[in-house]
Amino acid sequence: MTAHSDLFRLDDRVAVIVGGSGAIGSAMAEALGEAGAAVSIVGRTAERTEAVAARMRETGAESLAVAADVNNQVDCERMVSETLDKFGRLDIIVNAVGGGAGTALFAAEQYPTSEWDRIVDLNLTTTVHPTQAAVKAMITGKRGGRVLNISSVRGQLGIDAGYSAYVAAKGAINALTRQWATEWAKYGITVNAISPTFVDTPQVATLLQDPVFKAKIVDRIPLKRIGLTQDLVGAVLLFCSDASSFITGQILTIDGGLTATQ
């Protein structure tokens, strides 16, 4: 009889973590590695990407560093080829590239095209291209697979703060999650998303040093604290493992209760 905890094991599985050199992506990569998966860490900077892969190898996990621009379809195909060459299969892709919302705040009626394109590329195109490349390999492998997208509560909730491009991109991620789940179910591939609220990472450390800014965020969250990267790990293991074999097309909000109050 299989132990229930074994449902979350990923032995003999191979995962690609797009954005794996970032704070959120690296936490996810390390969690999958601890669960037994071999992991390709994909990032734009070779040095940072290799640092995460090396750290994982020190703990006994198999890992590969792949420097790639996932806005580039050729790079995405190479990302998959290098993963297959190293590990022989591909079972999971986690899309952890995104952000930049606070760097492009404009009134909706004046939102500049150049900034719109930049934010949409960063938060949507970086999910589309690598997923297409990875899923083609999953279909060819005929073993099913897992796709996990990283959305945001801003894909569900508006905010009067100039976030038009960001909310549009994250809303599209939610819609694509449902669409892809519908199209790829026949191949045994599940597609889900997690939708976090504000997460404490080095990228936002300066913002959180402002006590007024931090208090405004905490006051809106029923659990009265900022999210941590570790708060996302349990859901990642669920959606990437056999524990979620009958779950697809879902967006799980991880927000300390924020959206429950809206």
C-alpha positions as CSV (number, residue, x, y, z in Angstrom):
1,M,0.0,0.0,0.0
2,T,1.3,3.4,-0.9
3,A,1.9,5.8,2.0
4,H,-0.1,9.0,1.7
5,S,3.1,11.0,2.0
6,D,4.5,9.3,-1.1
7,L,1.8,11.2,-3.1
8,F,4.0,14.3,-2.7
9,R,7.3,12.6,-3.7
10,L,8.8,13.5,-7.0
11,D,11.4,10.7,-7.4
12,D,12.4,10.1,-11.1
13,R,10.6,13.3,-12.2
14,V,12.3,16.2,-13.9
15,A,11.2,19.8,-13.3
16,V,12.1,23.0,-15.1
17,I,11.8,26.1,-12.9
18,V,11.6,29.2,-15.1
19,G,12.9,32.1,-13.0
20,G,14.6,29.7,-10.7
21,S,17.4,32.1,-9.8
22,G,15.0,34.5,-8.1
23,A,13.9,34.3,-4.5
24,I,10.5,32.7,-5.1
25,G,11.8,30.4,-7.9
26,S,14.8,29.2,-6.0
27,A,12.6,28.3,-3.0
28,M,10.4,26.3,-5.3
29,A,13.3,24.6,-6.9
30,E,14.8,23.6,-3.6
31,A,11.5,22.2,-2.4
32,L,11.1,20.1,-5.6
33,G,14.7,18.9,-5.2
34,E,14.1,17.9,-1.6
35,A,11.0,15.9,-2.8
36,G,13.2,13.9,-5.2
37,A,13.0,15.8,-8.5
38,A,15.9,16.6,-10.8
39,V,15.6,20.3,-11.5
40,S,16.7,22.6,-14.3
41,I,17.2,26.1,-13.0
42,V,16.4,28.6,-15.7
43,G,17.4,32.3,-15.4
44,R,18.8,35.2,-17.4
45,T,22.0,35.4,-15.5
46,A,24.4,32.5,-15.8
47,E,26.2,33.2,-12.5
48,R,23.0,33.5,-10.4
49,T,21.4,30.5,-12.0
50,E,24.5,28.3,-11.4
51,A,24.7,29.5,-7.8
52,V,21.2,28.1,-7.1
53,A,22.0,24.8,-9.0
54,A,25.2,24.4,-7.1
55,R,23.4,25.0,-3.7
56,M,21.0,22.3,-4.6
57,R,23.7,19.8,-5.6
58,E,25.3,20.4,-2.2
59,T,22.1,19.0,-0.6
60,G,22.2,15.9,-2.8
61,A,19.6,17.1,-5.4
62,E,20.3,16.7,-9.2
63,S,20.3,20.1,-10.9
64,L,21.2,21.9,-14.0
65,A,21.7,25.6,-14.7
66,V,20.4,27.0,-17.9
67,A,20.9,30.6,-18.8
68,A,18.1,31.7,-21.1
69,D,15.8,34.6,-22.0
70,V,12.4,33.0,-21.9
71,N,10.9,35.9,-24.0
72,N,12.9,34.3,-26.8
73,Q,11.4,31.1,-28.3
74,V,14.7,29.8,-29.5
75,D,16.1,30.0,-26.0
76,C,13.0,28.2,-24.7
77,E,13.5,25.3,-27.1
78,R,17.2,25.2,-26.1
79,M,16.1,25.2,-22.4
80,V,14.1,22.0,-23.1
81,S,16.8,20.4,-25.2
82,E,19.4,20.9,-22.5
83,T,17.1,19.5,-19.9
84,L,16.3,16.4,-22.0
85,D,20.0,15.9,-22.8
86,K,20.9,16.0,-19.1
87,F,18.0,14.1,-17.6
88,G,16.3,12.3,-20.4
89,R,12.7,13.5,-19.7
90,L,10.7,16.5,-18.6
91,D,7.6,16.2,-16.4
92,I,7.1,19.5,-14.7
93,I,7.4,23.2,-15.5
94,V,6.9,26.0,-13.0
95,N,6.7,29.5,-14.3
96,A,8.1,31.9,-11.7
97,V,9.2,34.9,-13.8
98,G,7.2,38.1,-13.2
99,G,6.9,41.2,-11.2
100,G,7.8,44.8,-12.0
101,A,4.3,46.1,-11.1
102,G,5.6,49.0,-9.0
103,T,8.0,50.1,-11.7
104,A,5.3,51.0,-14.2
105,L,2.4,52.8,-12.5
106,F,0.3,55.0,-14.9
107,A,-3.2,56.2,-15.1
108,A,-5.2,53.7,-17.2
109,E,-6.2,56.4,-19.8
110,Q,-2.5,57.4,-20.3
111,Y,-0.7,54.0,-20.0
112,P,2.3,54.2,-22.4
113,T,2.6,51.5,-25.0
114,S,6.3,50.8,-24.3
115,E,5.6,50.2,-20.6
116,W,2.6,48.1,-21.3
117,D,4.6,45.9,-23.6
118,R,7.4,45.5,-21.1
119,I,5.2,44.5,-18.2
120,V,3.0,42.2,-20.3
121,D,6.2,40.5,-21.7
122,L,7.6,40.1,-18.2
123,N,4.5,38.6,-16.7
124,L,2.7,36.9,-19.6
125,T,5.0,36.1,-22.6
126,T,7.6,34.7,-20.1
127,T,5.0,32.1,-19.2
128,V,3.7,31.3,-22.7
129,H,6.9,30.6,-24.6
130,P,8.6,28.3,-22.1
131,T,5.4,26.4,-21.4
132,Q,4.8,25.8,-25.1
133,A,8.3,24.3,-25.4
134,A,8.0,22.2,-22.3
135,V,4.6,20.8,-23.1
136,K,5.6,19.7,-26.6
137,A,8.3,17.6,-24.8
138,M,5.7,16.3,-22.3
139,I,3.3,15.3,-25.2
140,T,6.2,13.5,-27.0
141,G,7.2,11.7,-23.8
142,K,3.6,10.3,-23.3
143,R,3.9,10.4,-19.5
144,G,1.6,13.3,-18.7
145,G,3.0,16.2,-16.9
146,R,2.4,19.2,-14.6
147,V,2.3,22.9,-15.5
148,L,2.2,25.4,-12.6
149,N,1.8,29.1,-13.3
150,I,2.5,31.9,-10.8
151,S,-0.3,34.5,-10.9
152,S,-1.2,37.2,-8.4
153,V,-4.2,38.4,-6.4
154,R,-4.0,41.4,-8.9
155,G,-5.3,39.0,-11.5
156,Q,-8.6,39.0,-9.5
157,L,-8.7,42.4,-7.8
158,G,-8.5,45.9,-9.2
159,I,-6.5,48.6,-7.4
160,D,-6.6,52.3,-7.9
161,A,-2.9,52.6,-8.3
162,G,-1.9,52.5,-11.9
163,Y,-1.5,48.7,-12.4
164,S,-3.3,48.3,-15.7
165,A,-0.7,46.3,-17.5
166,Y,0.2,44.1,-14.5
167,V,-3.4,43.1,-13.7
168,A,-4.1,42.5,-17.4
169,A,-1.1,40.1,-17.6
170,K,-2.0,38.2,-14.4
171,G,-5.7,38.0,-15.4
172,A,-4.5,36.5,-18.7
173,I,-2.4,34.0,-16.8
174,N,-5.6,32.9,-14.9
175,A,-7.5,32.5,-18.2
176,L,-4.7,30.6,-19.9
177,T,-4.4,28.3,-16.9
178,R,-8.0,27.2,-17.5
179,Q,-7.6,27.1,-21.3
180,W,-4.4,25.1,-21.3
181,A,-5.9,22.7,-18.7
182,T,-8.8,22.1,-21.1
183,E,-6.6,21.5,-24.1
184,W,-3.9,19.4,-22.5
185,A,-6.0,17.2,-20.3
186,K,-6.1,14.6,-23.1
187,Y,-2.4,14.2,-22.8
188,G,-2.6,13.7,-19.0
189,I,-1.1,17.1,-18.4
190,T,-2.6,19.2,-15.5
191,V,-2.3,23.0,-15.5
192,N,-2.9,25.0,-12.3
193,A,-1.8,28.3,-10.8
194,I,-1.1,29.8,-7.5
195,S,-2.1,33.4,-6.8
196,P,-0.1,35.0,-4.0
197,T,-0.4,38.4,-2.5
198,F,2.6,40.5,-1.6
199,V,5.6,38.2,-0.7
200,D,8.7,39.3,1.2
201,T,11.7,38.9,-1.1
202,P,14.9,40.9,-1.6
203,Q,13.2,42.6,-4.6
204,V,10.8,44.4,-2.2
205,A,13.1,44.7,0.8
206,T,13.4,48.5,0.4
207,L,9.6,48.9,0.3
208,L,9.1,46.9,3.4
209,Q,11.6,49.0,5.3
210,D,9.0,51.8,5.1
211,P,6.8,51.1,8.2
212,V,3.8,53.0,6.7
213,F,3.9,51.0,3.5
214,K,4.3,47.7,5.4
215,A,1.5,48.6,7.8
216,K,-1.0,49.3,5.0
217,I,-0.3,45.8,3.5
218,V,-0.5,44.0,6.8
219,D,-3.7,45.8,7.8
220,R,-5.5,44.4,4.8
221,I,-4.5,40.8,5.4
222,P,-6.6,38.9,8.0
223,L,-3.6,36.8,9.2
224,K,-1.7,40.1,9.8
225,R,1.6,39.4,8.3
226,I,3.5,39.5,5.0
227,G,3.7,36.4,2.9
228,L,6.9,34.4,2.8
229,T,8.4,32.3,0.0
230,Q,8.0,29.3,2.2
231,D,4.2,29.9,2.3
232,L,4.1,29.0,-1.3
233,V,6.0,25.7,-1.1
234,G,3.2,23.4,0.1
235,A,1.0,24.4,-2.8
236,V,3.9,23.9,-5.3
237,L,4.5,20.4,-4.0
238,L,0.7,19.7,-4.3
239,F,0.3,20.8,-7.8
240,C,3.6,19.3,-9.1
241,S,3.0,15.8,-7.6
242,D,0.6,12.9,-7.9
243,A,-1.4,14.4,-4.9
244,S,-3.1,16.7,-7.5
245,S,-3.7,14.1,-10.2
246,F,-7.4,15.0,-10.4
247,I,-6.9,18.8,-10.0
248,T,-6.6,20.9,-13.1
249,G,-7.6,24.4,-14.3
250,Q,-7.5,25.8,-10.8
251,I,-6.1,29.1,-9.4
252,L,-5.3,28.7,-5.7
253,T,-5.1,32.1,-3.8
254,I,-2.4,32.2,-1.2
255,D,-3.0,35.6,0.5
256,G,-3.5,35.2,4.2
257,G,-7.2,35.8,3.7
258,L,-7.0,39.0,1.7
259,T,-9.4,38.1,-1.0
260,A,-11.9,36.7,1.5
261,T,-12.4,40.3,2.6
262,Q,-13.1,41.8,-0.8
